[in-house]
């Protein structure tokens, strides 16, 4: 696909042009580490750790012949420069134009919040696939066009990849798309050019404070997504979350609430919760879903509301929800030959860890042995709370490595256990494989071994290098299955 520079920049406020706009553009990039297309356009973005303006001469040498930037310094002859006020916003608008505005051709629903984004987006996609509909999924676990899995390295891809994937979906006949919308993506304007049919708020707890610095700023960024939804869209929010109604306060979109405790447009009640799933009601009508725990009851309410607002008949919604299974790495079960239940979950925040442990505690009287770690180079303030939650809700807990990245894993564990009592219900084991093996060795028939933090990930990042590591594979190895 090739467009002229004039075509792909027509939606952005241009402050200055040096050179010719009537030149062909074969692709758009802002990552200096990636491939630079011959006759490509490079957008220079000033990030937290690097400034793309410093690499302009390098990307020109590698084939770029157009530069979009926030300041023009030392222009090269025969290269077109476009000065803009916000490079983040520019690449989002340019990407949509380059791919012929694919989000306008889809019913695109964005899901944001701290926990539940992956499950909600994935189950919405699965619902439409089960109906025989073509649909796109953009999530932490995987990006999919129908059932074709694409790679996913971050919760919300960069704007060019978002528009490219949506375009491929449209070309494949897709009419629906569901995507997780991270706070980073909102703040960096990665979704600013997309045309959303609807948005869903799941919940908000302390997370990503290494990036946003304060909880108030983190919440404000989440709210920005709903503030920017168009009037024709719908906005669904969790009334039971302290920030749920506030999230929609200034939204122009049509507003809807869901709740397990208060009056709402989509009101639910849990009748029973077991390892086989939830029996609940939605607006007084019974429903069984093969998902466990109150947090999944909330996800179900959000999904139910979105499907109704996407004009799916209610009887189809209820029959479809009864057949859905959780996404990979979200309360994923692995059972041993002698009846030990292994559970892999992505819980990597205090709230998510408390949710999954509380749920496992509620659905049975079995012993819970947990393997828990915290990621390096991320918000350290959640380490001690997660350590205390794991200790209080587990019968025994191994504190181990997650993705230490550039940090010393022993120091991360030190922070997790800093406020624990000196008792015999926990141990530290920095080698994650050994921690899982030891947890399984302690378990008896009927017990649960929870391995939390990495979920779907198939790698462990140590000293900046990624090595293959899968919690599910390690559980199966320890179970000898």
N, C-alpha and C positions, 0 to 999 in steps of 0.2 A: 504494500500500500504506500502510495506517495501522494502527498499534498503540497501545495505551495505554502511558504511561510506566511503569506498574507491570509490564507484560508484558516490556518490553525491559530492565528493570533487575533482574529477579528473580535473575540469576546473579551479581550483583556485591555485595560487602560494602559496605553503606551505613552511613556513620558518622552522618549527620544529614540530616533532610529539613525543608525549609521550603516549605510549600505542599501542593498536591494531586497525588497520583500517578495519579489516575484521569482523566487528560487525554489527548486524542489526540496522537500524534506522527506527523508525515508524513515525517520524514527526520532524519538525524543528520549533524552536521558538526563539524569542529574547525579548519578552515582559514578564517580571517577574511577571506581575499581572495576566496573563492569565494561561490557562491550560498547564502544562508541561506533555508531553506524556511519558508514561513508555517506556523505551528504545528510548527516544527522544534525539535530538541534540539541545543544547542551544548555540546560537551565542551571545557572549558578545559584546555589542555595547556601545561605549562611546558617549552619547548624550549631549545636551546642559544643561540638568537639572539632569541627573542621569548617572551613569556608571554601565553597566551590569556586569562588572568584580567584583563589590562589592557583587553581588548576586549569584555568582557561587556555593558556598557551599549550599545555600538555594535550588537552582534548582536541584542540585544533590540529596539532601534529598527528593525532590519531584518526583524523577524518572529519571531524565536525566542521560544518561551514556556516553555522548560525549559532549565535550566543544570545540567550535571554538572561539578563542580569540586573542587579539593583544599582550598580555603578559601572561606568565604562572607563577602563584605564588602559592606555597604551594599545589602541585598536590595531589589529593586523589587517593588512591590505587584502581586499577581495573576500573578507569575512563580514557577514551582516551581524550587527549588534542591535539588540532591542533593550532599552532600559525600562524597567517596570518598578512599581512601588512595593509589590509583594511577590517574590519569586515562587513561594509555595502556592499561592492562589493561581499564579500564572500557569504553572505546569498542570494543575488540575483542569483548568479551562481548556488549555491547549490539547490535552490528552483526549477529552471528550470530543472536541472538534475534529481531531485527527481521525478518530474512529467513528465519525458520523453520529455522535450523540446516542450511544447504545442505551444509556439509562432511561432515555425518553421512550424507548421502544419496549420497555419491560415494566412489570409491576415490581418495583424494587423496595424491599423492606429492610431497614437497618435495625440492628439490635445492639443496644449499649447498656452498660452497667458494669459492676465489678464481677459478679458471679452469674452464671446461667446463660451467658451469651452464646457459647458454643452449642449447648444442648438445644436452646430455643431455635437458633438459626438452622442447625442440622436437622432437627425434627420437622421443621417447616418444609425444608427441601425434601426430606424423605416422604412426607405426606403427599407432595405433588408428584414425586416419582412413582409412588404406589398408585396414583390415579392415572398414570400413563402420560403425565404432562412433562414436557421438557423444562428444565429449571437449572439455575446456576446457584452454586454455594461458594461463598467466600468466608472461610473460618480459620481459627487457630490450628485445628487439626488437619484440614485439607481444603483445597479449592477443587470444585467439581463442576463440570459441565455435564449434566445428566449423571451418568455413573462413571464418567471418565475422570479419574483423579489426577489433579495437577499438584505440583509442589506448593507448600505453604511455609514460608520462613518467618512470617510475622502475622499478628492478628489481622491487621488491615494492610494489604499490599500498597505499594506506591501508586500514585494516580495513573501513571501510564499503564501499569499492569492491571489495575482495576478496570480501566476502560477497554483494554485489549481483551481481557477475559469476558467481560460483558458483551463485547462485539462478537467474539467467537460464539458465545451463547446465542445471541440473536441470529447469527448466521446458521446456527444449528436448529433454529425453530423455537428457542426458549421464549416464554412469555412471562416468566417469574424469575426473580433473583432474591436471595436472602444473604445478608452479610453481617458479620460482626463489625461494629464500629468502635474502635478503641479510642481512649482519651487522647493518645498520641496522634492518631489520625485526624481527630477533630481539631486539635490544637495546631497541627501542621497543615491544615487545610486540604488534606488528601481527599476528603469527600465533599468539598465545598461546591464542586461543579455538578454533582450528581443530582438527578431528579428522583426523589424518593416518593413512593406511594404511601409509605407509612414508616413509623418508628416505634420501637418498643424499649421501655426502660425496665430493667430487671430489679436492680438494687444497687446500693453503693455502700462500700465499707473502705477502710484505709488500705490503699494500694497505690503503687507508682509514685510514692512521695519523693523518691529519688529524682524524679523528673519534675513533678508539679510543685514540690516543696511543701505545700500545705494542703490539708484536706479540703479547705474552702475553695482553693483554686482548682483542685481535682473535680469537685462537684460543679463548679461554675462551667468548666469545659464540657462536662457531660450535658449540662443544661443547654449549652450553646447549640448542640445538635437539634434539640427540640425547638429552640427559638428560631432556627433557620428553616424548619420544615415549611413548605408552602401551604396555603390555606386549603387547598384541595386534598391534602394528605390527611392521614389519621395518626394520632399519637396515643399510645397505650402505656399506662404507667401503673406501678405497683403501689397501691394506696397504703399498704401495711409498712412500707419503708418510710423512714422519717423524712426523706427528701422526695418521696414519690409525687405528692401533689405540687410541691414547689417546682419540680422539674418541668411541669406543664404550665406554670404560672403565666408566662408571656408567649406561649405558643399560639400561632395563628391556625394551626391544624385543628381538625376536629378531635376533641379530647375524650378519652375513655379511661376508666380505672378498673383494676381487678384487685380482689382481696379475698383472704380467708377469714377475716375477722370483722370487717365493717361492710356497710352497704356499698355496692359498687355495680358498675355495668355488667361485670362478669364476676359473680360471687361464687366462691367455692367452699366446700366443707369436706374435710377428710373423715371418712367413715372408719377405715382401717388401713394400716400400712404394714406390709410383710415383705419378706424377701421375694415374693412372687409379684409384688406390685402394689398399687394404690387403688382402693375403692373410695370414690369420692362423688360429690355432687357438684354440678355446675348449674347455677340458676335453678336449683331444686331438682334437676334431673340426674339420675345415677349414671356413673361412668367408671369403667375399670381401665387403668393404664398400666402397662408392664414396666413402670418406673417406681423407684422407691424414695420415700422421704418427703417431708413438707416442702423442701426447696424445689423438688420436681412437681409438686402440686402447683406451686407458683408458676413454674415454667409452662405447665399444662394450661393454666388459665390464660397466660399471655398468648400462647399458640392458638387456643380456642378463639380468643377475641380477634386475633389477626385474621384467622381463616374466615370468620363471619364477615369481617370488614373487607375481605377479598371476594366476597359474594359466593362463598362455598355453602351449599345447603347444610343445615344443621345435622340432618341424619347422616350425611356423608362425613361430617367432621367427627361425630361420635364413633362411628364405625372405624374410621381411619386412625383415630387416636388410640383405640384399643389394640392396634397392631404394631405400634411404633416401638422400637428398641433404642436404648441410650446410645449415643455416639461413642466411638472408641476412646478409652481413657477416662470416661466419666462413669464412675461406679461400675466399672467393668469387672465381671466375676470370672474367676478361674477356680474350679473345684478339683481337689486332689482325690485320689482313689479311696482314701480313708475318711473322706467327708470333711476336710478342712476347706473353708471358703477363703480364697484369696480375692481381695478387692483392690483394684488399681484405680486411683482417682487423681485428678489434676489439682486437687485442693492445695493452693500455695499462698493463701491468705488466712489470717486468723478466723474470719467469718466462715470461709469455705471449709476449713478443717473442722471447725466446731459443728457445722451443718452435717458433714458426712459422718463424723463420729457419733453425734447425737442420734442421727437416723439409724445407724447400725446398732446402737444401744437400744433403740426403741423397738426394733423389729425382732428382737430375740434376746434370750438370756445367756447367750454364749459369751465366752471370754474373747476380748479384743486385744490383739497384739499389733502394735503400730510401728511402722518404719517411716520416720519423718525427717525431712531436712529443709533447709532454706537456701535459696539461690544467692550466689555471690554477686557483687556489683549492683545490688538492688537494695531497696528500702530496708535498712537494718532495724528500724523501729518495730517491725513485726516479728522479729526473731524470738524475743523473750515471750511475748504473748502466745505465739504458736507453740513454744516449748511447754508453757503452762497448760494450754488447752489439751495438748497431746497427753500430758501427764495425768490430768484430772479425768479425762474421758476414756483412757485406755487402761486395761489391766496390766499391761507391760508395754514399754515403749523403747525402741532403739532410735537414738539420735544419730543421724548420718549425713552424708553429703548429698546435695541435690545437684545443681550445676554450680560449682564454686567459682567458675570462670577465672578471674585473675586473683581472687582472694584465697587466703589460706583456709582450707576447710575446717581445720581444728579450731580456728578462731571463730568461725561462724557457729560451730557447735557450742563453743564456750558461751556465746551470747544466748543461744537457745536454752541452755541449762542453768544460766546464771542465778535464777530465782527458784530453782527446784529444791525440794527437801532432800536430805541425804537418806533415801530409803532404798529398798530393794526392788522397786517396780520399774526401774529404767537402767539403761546402759548406753554408753556411747560406742559407736563403731563407725569410723569414718569411711571405711570401704563399703559402698552401698550394696555390692553383691554379697559380701559377708554378712551384712546386717539383715538382708532378706533371708539368707540361708539360716541364720540363727533364729530369726522370728518363726520360720516354718518349723524348725526343730523343736521349738517350745510349744507349738500348737497341737491340740488333740482334736479328735473328731467333733465337729459341731462348732469349733472355734473359728474366728475370723482373723485373718492376717491382712491388715490394711497397709498398702504401700502408697503413700501420698506424696504429691508435689510435682511429679513429672508426667503422669497420665499417658497421653498418646505419644510423647516424645520417644524417639528411638536413638537418642544420643545422650552422652554426658559431656559437658564442656569443662575441661580442666586446664588451667594455665593457658586459656585462650584457644585451645584445640578441642575439636569435637571428636569423641570416640563413640563407636556404636554401643548403645546400652538401651535395653528395653525392659521396663519393670515387668511387663507381661511375660516376656521371654524368661526373665530371671525367676519369676514365680513358678512357671512351668518346669524350669530346670530343677528348682528346689523340690517341687512336687514329684519330679521324675515322671513327667507326662509329656 
